[in-house]
Amino acid sequence: MPLQIVPYEPAHYLMIAPAVYPWLDTPGHPAASKIAMAYREGPAYSGLLDGALLGSAGVLIPWRGLGVAWAVISPLGRQHPVMVHRTVVRALRRIIDEHGLRRVEATVLADTALHARWVEAMGFEREAIMPAWGPEGETAYKYVLYPVHRRVEFGMELVSRAGHEFLMIAGAPVPMISGGTGVETGVLLGYIGTAAAVVGTGVATYSAYAQGQATEEAQKFSAKQAERQAAAAKEAAAVEAENRAEQFRRIQGTQRARVGGMGVTTEGSPLLAMMDTAEQAALDVARIRYGGELQAGELQTEATLRRFMGRQARRGGTLGAGATLLTGLGSAGMNLGRMRGGGGTKNPYADTYGGGYVP
């Protein structure tokens, strides 16, 4: 039977939590049944593999826009870390989109480094250290995830994250910027036009510079994600290799027991069979570790490339801003020079009717 995703039930939590959290149902601590019922108040799912429980995960929503993520993984789920990780990530994205979450929090005890690496692999960032937070006074880390929401307005793609809006230009996020009469009319309009040109040049210069900076930040973020994925790949390969090694150790134990039960010595054919099993075990474990290292190496290479591309984008944005500034100020200076030059009296209607100077 393939992987099944079913709605969360309190019984799922009670099947796993008591063995994972021994302090439950002890004096001064909450009852497991109470927590199991509370988790039903938010969107939550459970995963089954061949009918056996892998784990449960969900998000409590105290108020609109805020989510508090939770998860409990069974021993079987810990044997399939990649499957569990991908399933939880898909479920989390679905919950974020369906409920319009702006911020998702997760709390991890400081002494469980593997759990910390897992939430970081999902895109969470450490926000605070909370001493004496745990049920036994342990230090905990608060992690936060700011989802990215996209929308299209007037043909432009807008991206919002953590309360800030960006305009997507060429695939890169650029921060959004919110916010007389008489004979001298022609001169005034000329000065206004020159000032507008200078302001426009400043805006264009900032936009070019900001685009380079934003592109670099986006590439840094992608590089960080790739590094986290590389670490997760190595961790998953290590867990799978250890599981495979344990499986072969059990096979060898069974072989020895059978040989002993037959009343023969571990020589000749029995010895060759056990040696073949050991060689196959070593080969499989080495293959798994190599696969993890290879995937991690590819992701690390991608991270290095992303950082290089970010530095190039920053340099390009700075050079583009400088060129825009020089070109714009040069044009504004020429316009101001034409308005002041000529040796005559400026025709007040020249800007309107296209006339020149009156001798």
PyMOL commands that set and color helices and strands:
alter all, ss='L'
color gray80, all
select helices_A, chain A and resi 10-20+32-41+75-78+81-99+113-121+185-261+269-340+350-353
alter helices_A, ss='H'
color red, helices_A
select strands_A, chain A and resi 3-7+44-49+52-60+66-73+103-109+125-130+140-145+149-153+156-161+164-169+172-175+345-346+357-358
alter strands_A, ss='S'
color yellow, strands_A
deselect
rebuild
show_as cartoon
